[in-house]
């Protein structure tokens, strides 16, 4: 299936989730992430604010907020810039260029060498770790940079968006693992 058609189909399916199902599935994803060794060991975790009914990761902040340094991205041109985020402090975010909440540009930056884990939003992921995003290429560009290329990544999707195989382009960067409400799957990239 064409990527554009697949993206539209899966986004529509996500949109049709009831608020209750979306909340329950998002919470289950957070609980699955919190049980992983890579998350438990991580000191600095990059996450995202949910948009278009992506899995909501905010429950993670209640599970393990105090022991983690959280980073959230801000879009600057075609680049993601990461800032520290404390979920317990007010007035740290504002709507960005795409209407997505972003950290204020005055918040401290997160340096790549301090990052232990990146939680990556996706429209879909496949069992090889490849993801289908919104088509902007932000995460592919980020993960292609040497300072980010070896960071552990978890693609975050609902179970219906975990597919057997996506068509991968040469610039696509596979995730090291994928997490859904049904569980966590490490990817063998060798």
TORRO-644617 format. One record per residue (C-alpha): x, y, z; residue in one letter; residue number from 1. Coordinates in pm, 1 decimal. Example, Ala and Ser with C-alpha at 12.3 -4.5 7.8 and 13.67 -1.06 7.14 Angstrom:
2
<u->1230.0&v->-450.0&w->780.0&rest->A&nr->1>
<u->1367.0&v->-106.0&w->714.0&rest->S&nr->2>
This chain:
190
<u->0.0&v->0.0&w->0.0&rest->X&nr->1>
<u->120.4&v->351.4&w->-82.3&rest->X&nr->2>
<u->267.4&v->533.4&w->224.1&rest->X&nr->3>
<u->29.9&v->826.8&w->187.5&rest->X&nr->4>
<u->-277.9&v->600.7&w->175.4&rest->X&nr->5>
<u->-148.7&v->385.4&w->462.1&rest->X&nr->6>
<u->-78.6&v->696.7&w->671.0&rest->X&nr->7>
<u->-431.9&v->829.8&w->609.2&rest->X&nr->8>
<u->-588.5&v->491.6&w->690.1&rest->X&nr->9>
<u->-399.4&v->451.4&w->1017.6&rest->X&nr->10>
<u->-455.8&v->812.6&w->1123.7&rest->X&nr->11>
<u->-828.6&v->763.4&w->1064.9&rest->X&nr->12>
<u->-822.7&v->442.7&w->1269.0&rest->X&nr->13>
<u->-643.3&v->626.1&w->1550.5&rest->X&nr->14>
<u->-894.5&v->912.7&w->1531.2&rest->X&nr->15>
<u->-1180.3&v->664.2&w->1575.4&rest->X&nr->16>
<u->-1051.2&v->543.7&w->1913.3&rest->X&nr->17>
<u->-1285.7&v->643.1&w->2191.9&rest->X&nr->18>
<u->-1137.0&v->871.2&w->2457.2&rest->X&nr->19>
<u->-1154.4&v->582.7&w->2702.9&rest->X&nr->20>
<u->-972.9&v->338.5&w->2470.0&rest->X&nr->21>
<u->-708.7&v->600.6&w->2384.4&rest->X&nr->22>
<u->-646.2&v->672.1&w->2753.4&rest->X&nr->23>
<u->-636.0&v->304.1&w->2854.2&rest->X&nr->24>
<u->-409.4&v->203.8&w->2565.1&rest->X&nr->25>
<u->-178.5&v->500.4&w->2626.7&rest->X&nr->26>
<u->-152.5&v->411.7&w->2995.7&rest->X&nr->27>
<u->-72.4&v->48.3&w->2907.1&rest->X&nr->28>
<u->202.5&v->164.5&w->2669.6&rest->X&nr->29>
<u->351.6&v->379.6&w->2947.1&rest->X&nr->30>
<u->342.0&v->87.4&w->3190.9&rest->X&nr->31>
<u->513.8&v->-135.5&w->2933.0&rest->X&nr->32>
<u->784.1&v->125.2&w->2871.7&rest->X&nr->33>
<u->838.2&v->174.5&w->3245.8&rest->X&nr->34>
<u->908.4&v->-198.4&w->3288.2&rest->X&nr->35>
<u->1187.6&v->-207.7&w->3030.0&rest->X&nr->36>
<u->1549.8&v->-217.1&w->3136.2&rest->X&nr->37>
<u->1644.2&v->59.8&w->2891.7&rest->X&nr->38>
<u->1390.5&v->294.9&w->3051.2&rest->X&nr->39>
<u->1471.0&v->200.5&w->3411.3&rest->X&nr->40>
<u->1842.9&v->264.1&w->3352.1&rest->X&nr->41>
<u->1793.7&v->586.2&w->3154.4&rest->X&nr->42>
<u->1865.9&v->913.2&w->3328.8&rest->X&nr->43>
<u->1775.0&v->1142.2&w->3035.1&rest->X&nr->44>
<u->1477.0&v->1048.2&w->2819.4&rest->X&nr->45>
<u->1349.6&v->1234.8&w->2514.2&rest->X&nr->46>
<u->972.0&v->1218.6&w->2470.9&rest->X&nr->47>
<u->693.6&v->1402.0&w->2287.9&rest->X&nr->48>
<u->360.7&v->1571.5&w->2344.2&rest->X&nr->49>
<u->77.2&v->1371.2&w->2191.9&rest->X&nr->50>
<u->-92.0&v->1514.8&w->1883.9&rest->X&nr->51>
<u->-358.1&v->1363.2&w->1656.4&rest->X&nr->52>
<u->-432.0&v->1096.7&w->1918.3&rest->X&nr->53>
<u->-79.4&v->960.1&w->1927.6&rest->X&nr->54>
<u->-20.1&v->747.3&w->2234.9&rest->X&nr->55>
<u->-5.6&v->987.2&w->2529.1&rest->X&nr->56>
<u->317.3&v->949.4&w->2727.6&rest->X&nr->57>
<u->228.5&v->1192.9&w->3005.9&rest->X&nr->58>
<u->144.5&v->903.4&w->3240.1&rest->X&nr->59>
<u->517.1&v->815.6&w->3235.6&rest->X&nr->60>
<u->585.2&v->1144.8&w->3411.0&rest->X&nr->61>
<u->372.3&v->1031.3&w->3705.2&rest->X&nr->62>
<u->541.6&v->690.1&w->3717.6&rest->X&nr->63>
<u->902.9&v->803.0&w->3718.3&rest->X&nr->64>
<u->927.9&v->1179.2&w->3682.0&rest->X&nr->65>
<u->1152.7&v->1251.3&w->3977.2&rest->X&nr->66>
<u->1439.0&v->1023.4&w->3874.9&rest->X&nr->67>
<u->1452.9&v->1129.6&w->3508.6&rest->X&nr->68>
<u->1559.8&v->1434.3&w->3316.4&rest->X&nr->69>
<u->1298.5&v->1475.7&w->3042.3&rest->X&nr->70>
<u->1359.1&v->1634.7&w->2705.1&rest->X&nr->71>
<u->1095.0&v->1760.0&w->2463.2&rest->X&nr->72>
<u->1152.5&v->1887.8&w->2113.1&rest->X&nr->73>
<u->1094.5&v->2219.8&w->1945.8&rest->X&nr->74>
<u->1084.1&v->2246.6&w->1565.8&rest->X&nr->75>
<u->1334.9&v->2496.9&w->1431.5&rest->X&nr->76>
<u->1315.3&v->2495.1&w->1052.7&rest->X&nr->77>
<u->1359.6&v->2128.2&w->956.1&rest->X&nr->78>
<u->1540.5&v->2038.2&w->1280.3&rest->X&nr->79>
<u->1436.1&v->1915.4&w->1623.3&rest->X&nr->80>
<u->1596.1&v->2106.1&w->1911.8&rest->X&nr->81>
<u->1563.2&v->1940.4&w->2253.6&rest->X&nr->82>
<u->1496.3&v->2125.2&w->2579.2&rest->X&nr->83>
<u->1471.2&v->2008.3&w->2938.8&rest->X&nr->84>
<u->1116.7&v->1972.3&w->3064.6&rest->X&nr->85>
<u->995.2&v->1935.0&w->3421.7&rest->X&nr->86>
<u->636.5&v->1803.8&w->3414.8&rest->X&nr->87>
<u->570.4&v->1952.5&w->3760.2&rest->X&nr->88>
<u->648.7&v->2313.8&w->3673.3&rest->X&nr->89>
<u->394.9&v->2543.7&w->3502.9&rest->X&nr->90>
<u->439.2&v->2763.7&w->3196.4&rest->X&nr->91>
<u->711.0&v->2566.8&w->3020.1&rest->X&nr->92>
<u->534.3&v->2506.3&w->2689.4&rest->X&nr->93>
<u->360.9&v->2691.8&w->2409.1&rest->X&nr->94>
<u->207.1&v->2592.5&w->2074.5&rest->X&nr->95>
<u->474.5&v->2560.2&w->1806.1&rest->X&nr->96>
<u->478.0&v->2607.6&w->1429.9&rest->X&nr->97>
<u->267.2&v->2294.1&w->1370.1&rest->X&nr->98>
<u->26.1&v->2357.2&w->1658.2&rest->X&nr->99>
<u->206.4&v->2099.2&w->1872.2&rest->X&nr->100>
<u->302.0&v->2199.0&w->2225.7&rest->X&nr->101>
<u->672.7&v->2274.9&w->2245.6&rest->X&nr->102>
<u->905.4&v->2373.5&w->2527.9&rest->X&nr->103>
<u->984.6&v->2741.9&w->2558.6&rest->X&nr->104>
<u->1306.8&v->2830.6&w->2374.6&rest->X&nr->105>
<u->1444.6&v->2976.9&w->2699.3&rest->X&nr->106>
<u->1452.1&v->2636.5&w->2872.9&rest->X&nr->107>
<u->1793.8&v->2466.3&w->2901.2&rest->X&nr->108>
<u->1901.6&v->2255.2&w->2603.6&rest->X&nr->109>
<u->1950.0&v->1878.6&w->2626.2&rest->X&nr->110>
<u->2291.6&v->1779.5&w->2492.0&rest->X&nr->111>
<u->2307.5&v->1464.7&w->2277.5&rest->X&nr->112>
<u->2580.8&v->1305.1&w->2490.2&rest->X&nr->113>
<u->2349.8&v->1311.1&w->2795.2&rest->X&nr->114>
<u->2060.5&v->1128.6&w->2624.2&rest->X&nr->115>
<u->2002.5&v->765.2&w->2720.6&rest->X&nr->116>
<u->1673.0&v->692.3&w->2541.1&rest->X&nr->117>
<u->1448.7&v->844.8&w->2273.6&rest->X&nr->118>
<u->1073.8&v->770.7&w->2267.3&rest->X&nr->119>
<u->974.6&v->824.4&w->1904.7&rest->X&nr->120>
<u->618.4&v->893.9&w->1789.3&rest->X&nr->121>
<u->499.1&v->711.2&w->1478.2&rest->X&nr->122>
<u->193.0&v->655.1&w->1266.4&rest->X&nr->123>
<u->308.2&v->291.7&w->1228.2&rest->X&nr->124>
<u->608.9&v->70.4&w->1296.9&rest->X&nr->125>
<u->698.9&v->-264.8&w->1152.5&rest->X&nr->126>
<u->857.8&v->-568.3&w->1313.1&rest->X&nr->127>
<u->1196.2&v->-471.9&w->1165.7&rest->X&nr->128>
<u->1190.4&v->-138.9&w->1350.0&rest->X&nr->129>
<u->1107.7&v->85.8&w->1056.1&rest->X&nr->130>
<u->851.7&v->356.4&w->1123.3&rest->X&nr->131>
<u->603.4&v->554.0&w->923.6&rest->X&nr->132>
<u->589.7&v->913.6&w->1043.6&rest->X&nr->133>
<u->396.9&v->1211.3&w->918.0&rest->X&nr->134>
<u->629.5&v->1261.6&w->621.9&rest->X&nr->135>
<u->836.5&v->1555.0&w->750.4&rest->X&nr->136>
<u->1152.4&v->1350.7&w->808.3&rest->X&nr->137>
<u->1236.1&v->1518.0&w->1141.7&rest->X&nr->138>
<u->1332.5&v->1198.2&w->1324.4&rest->X&nr->139>
<u->1509.1&v->1044.7&w->1023.3&rest->X&nr->140>
<u->1728.1&v->1355.3&w->995.3&rest->X&nr->141>
<u->1791.0&v->1357.8&w->1370.0&rest->X&nr->142>
<u->1888.8&v->990.6&w->1386.3&rest->X&nr->143>
<u->2113.1&v->1023.0&w->1079.4&rest->X&nr->144>
<u->2339.4&v->1266.4&w->1267.1&rest->X&nr->145>
<u->2643.2&v->1093.3&w->1422.2&rest->X&nr->146>
<u->2576.5&v->1225.0&w->1773.5&rest->X&nr->147>
<u->2226.1&v->1073.7&w->1770.0&rest->X&nr->148>
<u->2271.5&v->762.1&w->1552.1&rest->X&nr->149>
<u->2357.5&v->518.6&w->1832.5&rest->X&nr->150>
<u->2097.2&v->630.8&w->2084.5&rest->X&nr->151>
<u->1846.2&v->366.0&w->2194.3&rest->X&nr->152>
<u->1506.5&v->436.0&w->2040.2&rest->X&nr->153>
<u->1159.0&v->304.0&w->2106.2&rest->X&nr->154>
<u->893.9&v->351.3&w->1836.5&rest->X&nr->155>
<u->559.6&v->416.3&w->2007.7&rest->X&nr->156>
<u->238.8&v->294.5&w->1837.6&rest->X&nr->157>
<u->-91.6&v->132.9&w->1916.1&rest->X&nr->158>
<u->-104.5&v->-240.2&w->1841.0&rest->X&nr->159>
<u->-314.2&v->-194.9&w->1524.8&rest->X&nr->160>
<u->-29.6&v->14.9&w->1381.1&rest->X&nr->161>
<u->238.5&v->-251.0&w->1441.3&rest->X&nr->162>
<u->269.3&v->-400.7&w->1094.1&rest->X&nr->163>
<u->467.0&v->-692.5&w->956.9&rest->X&nr->164>
<u->656.4&v->-481.1&w->704.0&rest->X&nr->165>
<u->662.6&v->-123.3&w->582.0&rest->X&nr->166>
<u->826.8&v->-8.3&w->261.1&rest->X&nr->167>
<u->1153.6&v->143.5&w->382.4&rest->X&nr->168>
<u->1334.4&v->419.3&w->196.9&rest->X&nr->169>
<u->1716.7&v->440.9&w->203.4&rest->X&nr->170>
<u->1704.3&v->733.0&w->451.3&rest->X&nr->171>
<u->1471.3&v->556.2&w->697.8&rest->X&nr->172>
<u->1630.9&v->480.2&w->1034.3&rest->X&nr->173>
<u->1499.4&v->171.0&w->1215.7&rest->X&nr->174>
<u->1404.3&v->189.4&w->1582.6&rest->X&nr->175>
<u->1587.7&v->-34.3&w->1827.8&rest->X&nr->176>
<u->1255.3&v->-141.8&w->1974.1&rest->X&nr->177>
<u->880.6&v->-88.3&w->1946.8&rest->X&nr->178>
<u->623.6&v->-58.6&w->2224.3&rest->X&nr->179>
<u->246.5&v->-99.1&w->2202.2&rest->X&nr->180>
<u->-24.4&v->-145.2&w->2463.5&rest->X&nr->181>
<u->29.2&v->-522.6&w->2426.2&rest->X&nr->182>
<u->400.7&v->-522.6&w->2499.5&rest->X&nr->183>
<u->757.9&v->-429.3&w->2418.6&rest->X&nr->184>
<u->954.6&v->-576.0&w->2129.0&rest->X&nr->185>
<u->1332.0&v->-542.3&w->2093.9&rest->X&nr->186>
<u->1454.7&v->-533.2&w->1733.5&rest->X&nr->187>
<u->1761.7&v->-723.5&w->1619.7&rest->X&nr->188>
<u->1933.3&v->-471.6&w->1391.5&rest->X&nr->189>
<u->2231.8&v->-693.9&w->1310.6&rest->X&nr->190>
